[in-house]
Amino acid sequence: MSPPPVRRTAPLAATSPLAAPLPPVERARRDPRADPPADCLSRRERAVVLALCEGLDRPAIAHRLRRSRSTCDKAISAIYRNTGFGTAHQVVAWAHRIGLFGGASGSSAGPQR
Protein backbone atom coordinates (compact mmCIF):
# COMPACT_ATOMS: atom_id res chain seq x y z
CA MET A 1 0.00 0.00 0.00
CA SER A 2 1.43 3.37 -0.95
CA PRO A 3 1.39 6.39 1.37
CA PRO A 4 -1.22 9.06 0.73
CA PRO A 5 -0.10 11.86 -1.57
CA VAL A 6 1.43 14.89 0.11
CA ARG A 7 -0.81 17.91 -0.15
CA ARG A 8 1.09 21.03 -0.94
CA THR A 9 -0.45 24.24 0.22
CA ALA A 10 -0.42 27.34 -1.87
CA PRO A 11 1.60 30.30 -0.65
CA LEU A 12 -0.28 32.83 1.44
CA ALA A 13 -2.24 35.23 -0.64
CA ALA A 14 -1.06 38.82 -0.53
CA THR A 15 -4.42 39.78 0.95
CA SER A 16 -4.05 37.39 3.87
CA PRO A 17 -3.46 39.09 7.23
CA LEU A 18 -0.74 36.52 7.91
CA ALA A 19 1.26 37.72 4.93
CA ALA A 20 1.44 41.32 6.15
CA PRO A 21 4.84 42.38 7.55
CA LEU A 22 5.07 42.84 11.29
CA PRO A 23 5.58 46.35 12.66
CA PRO A 24 9.05 47.08 14.09
CA VAL A 25 9.55 46.32 17.76
CA GLU A 26 9.66 49.40 19.94
CA ARG A 27 12.46 49.15 22.46
CA ALA A 28 12.63 51.19 25.59
CA ARG A 29 15.64 53.45 25.34
CA ARG A 30 17.25 55.12 28.26
CA ASP A 31 18.38 58.70 28.07
CA PRO A 32 22.09 58.46 27.25
CA ARG A 33 22.77 61.43 29.52
CA ALA A 34 21.10 59.76 32.52
CA ASP A 35 22.97 57.24 34.64
CA PRO A 36 21.33 53.83 34.98
CA PRO A 37 20.23 52.96 38.53
CA ALA A 38 22.41 50.73 40.67
CA ASP A 39 19.59 48.21 41.02
CA CYS A 40 19.93 47.27 37.34
CA LEU A 41 22.71 44.91 38.46
CA SER A 42 22.55 41.66 40.39
CA ARG A 43 24.50 41.19 43.60
CA ARG A 44 27.20 39.24 41.76
CA GLU A 45 27.44 41.92 39.05
CA ARG A 46 27.84 44.61 41.71
CA ALA A 47 30.67 42.58 43.25
CA VAL A 48 32.36 42.46 39.84
CA VAL A 49 31.91 46.24 39.43
CA LEU A 50 33.50 46.82 42.84
CA ALA A 51 36.44 44.63 41.84
CA LEU A 52 36.78 46.60 38.59
CA CYS A 53 36.82 49.80 40.67
CA GLU A 54 39.72 48.39 42.66
CA GLY A 55 41.64 47.95 39.43
CA LEU A 56 41.52 44.16 39.24
CA ASP A 57 41.70 42.46 35.85
CA ARG A 58 39.38 39.64 34.79
CA PRO A 59 41.53 36.71 36.04
CA ALA A 60 41.98 38.41 39.42
CA ILE A 61 38.25 39.10 39.68
CA ALA A 62 37.49 35.45 38.89
CA HIS A 63 40.01 34.34 41.55
CA ARG A 64 38.59 36.71 44.18
CA LEU A 65 34.99 35.66 43.54
CA ARG A 66 36.00 31.99 43.28
CA ARG A 67 34.40 31.66 39.87
CA SER A 68 35.74 30.61 36.49
CA ARG A 69 37.10 33.17 34.06
CA SER A 70 34.18 32.36 31.74
CA THR A 71 31.64 33.13 34.48
CA CYS A 72 33.43 36.40 35.18
CA ASP A 73 33.39 37.29 31.47
CA LYS A 74 29.65 36.59 31.32
CA ALA A 75 29.03 38.82 34.34
CA ILE A 76 31.01 41.64 32.72
CA SER A 77 29.02 41.23 29.50
CA ALA A 78 25.80 41.41 31.53
CA ILE A 79 27.08 44.58 33.24
CA TYR A 80 27.73 46.19 29.84
CA ARG A 81 24.31 45.11 28.58
CA ASN A 82 22.39 46.25 31.70
CA THR A 83 24.12 49.60 32.05
CA GLY A 84 24.48 50.44 28.37
CA PHE A 85 28.21 51.07 28.69
CA GLY A 86 30.83 49.48 26.48
CA THR A 87 34.06 49.66 28.48
CA ALA A 88 35.24 48.93 32.00
CA HIS A 89 36.39 52.55 32.30
CA GLN A 90 32.83 53.78 31.70
CA VAL A 91 31.46 51.32 34.26
CA VAL A 92 34.02 52.39 36.88
CA ALA A 93 33.27 56.09 36.28
CA TRP A 94 29.54 55.36 36.58
CA ALA A 95 30.07 53.43 39.83
CA HIS A 96 31.93 56.40 41.30
CA ARG A 97 29.29 58.89 40.08
CA ILE A 98 26.37 57.05 41.65
CA GLY A 99 28.25 56.28 44.86
CA LEU A 100 28.44 52.52 44.38
CA PHE A 101 32.15 52.67 45.13
CA GLY A 102 33.74 55.38 47.24
CA GLY A 103 30.68 57.61 47.35
CA ALA A 104 29.59 60.40 45.04
CA SER A 105 31.73 62.90 46.95
CA GLY A 106 34.85 61.57 45.27
CA SER A 107 36.38 59.76 48.24
CA SER A 108 37.87 56.43 47.30
CA ALA A 109 38.13 54.90 50.75
CA GLY A 110 36.57 51.64 49.51
CA PRO A 111 33.21 50.10 48.89
CA GLN A 112 30.25 51.29 50.89
CA ARG A 113 28.58 48.72 53.12
C-alpha positions in Angstrom: 0.0 0.0 0.0 1.4 3.4 -0.9 1.4 6.4 1.4 -1.2 9.1 0.7 -0.1 11.9 -1.6 1.4 14.9 0.1 -0.8 17.9 -0.1 1.1 21.0 -0.9 -0.5 24.2 0.2 -0.4 27.3 -1.9 1.6 30.3 -0.7 -0.3 32.8 1.4 -2.2 35.2 -0.6 -1.1 38.8 -0.5 -4.4 39.8 0.9 -4.1 37.4 3.9 -3.5 39.1 7.2 -0.7 36.5 7.9 1.3 37.7 4.9 1.4 41.3 6.2 4.8 42.4 7.5 5.1 42.8 11.3 5.6 46.3 12.7 9.0 47.1 14.1 9.5 46.3 17.8 9.7 49.4 19.9 12.5 49.1 22.5 12.6 51.2 25.6 15.6 53.5 25.3 17.3 55.1 28.3 18.4 58.7 28.1 22.1 58.5 27.2 22.8 61.4 29.5 21.1 59.8 32.5 23.0 57.2 34.6 21.3 53.8 35.0 20.2 53.0 38.5 22.4 50.7 40.7 19.6 48.2 41.0 19.9 47.3 37.3 22.7 44.9 38.5 22.5 41.7 40.4 24.5 41.2 43.6 27.2 39.2 41.8 27.4 41.9 39.0 27.8 44.6 41.7 30.7 42.6 43.2 32.4 42.5 39.8 31.9 46.2 39.4 33.5 46.8 42.8 36.4 44.6 41.8 36.8 46.6 38.6 36.8 49.8 40.7 39.7 48.4 42.7 41.6 47.9 39.4 41.5 44.2 39.2 41.7 42.5 35.9 39.4 39.6 34.8 41.5 36.7 36.0 42.0 38.4 39.4 38.2 39.1 39.7 37.5 35.5 38.9 40.0 34.3 41.6 38.6 36.7 44.2 35.0 35.7 43.5 36.0 32.0 43.3 34.4 31.7 39.9 35.7 30.6 36.5 37.1 33.2 34.1 34.2 32.4 31.7 31.6 33.1 34.5 33.4 36.4 35.2 33.4 37.3 31.5 29.6 36.6 31.3 29.0 38.8 34.3 31.0 41.6 32.7 29.0 41.2 29.5 25.8 41.4 31.5 27.1 44.6 33.2 27.7 46.2 29.8 24.3 45.1 28.6 22.4 46.3 31.7 24.1 49.6 32.0 24.5 50.4 28.4 28.2 51.1 28.7 30.8 49.5 26.5 34.1 49.7 28.5 35.2 48.9 32.0 36.4 52.6 32.3 32.8 53.8 31.7 31.5 51.3 34.3 34.0 52.4 36.9 33.3 56.1 36.3 29.5 55.4 36.6 30.1 53.4 39.8 31.9 56.4 41.3 29.3 58.9 40.1 26.4 57.0 41.6 28.2 56.3 44.9 28.4 52.5 44.4 32.2 52.7 45.1 33.7 55.4 47.2 30.7 57.6 47.4 29.6 60.4 45.0 31.7 62.9 46.9 34.8 61.6 45.3 36.4 59.8 48.2 37.9 56.4 47.3 38.1 54.9 50.7 36.6 51.6 49.5 33.2 50.1 48.9 30.3 51.3 50.9 28.6 48.7 53.1 
